[in-house]
Amino acid sequence: MSTPRRRRKLKSARDKANKRLVRVLLAGCDNPAKALELHYWSKEPGLVDIMRGIVMMSESARAAIEAFVLLARDTRSVTAHLDQRGLLTLASAQVTQTVALAQYAAADDPAGPPRPLH
């Protein structure tokens, strides 16, 4: 059975080891501010599970999600819907507009003058 004094010593030793680990990790990090930001994000309920899930996805699935997020710019406007078949639909007016402009520009006749994008 452990005594309160022994538990305090173990906790103190664990705290010192944890602090040392944090110092070592930050010292090896190119951008300590990003490491701190990741720490705060990791406190959001469910976010670590989402990040793990994304990391385990195929490269093409991750690329599609990354492209969507980059095109959305204001991700507060993103909506998501999961249907009964398991189909996840992400939507953003900004992404819709950007993709439409890209498709319009791609349909440009290479022999003629470029189409205006307004």
Summary of the structure (lengths in Angstrom):
residues: 118
radius of gyration: 23.9
end to end distance: 75.7
largest distance: 85.7
contacts: 210
relative contact order: 0.05
helix: 64%
strand: 7%
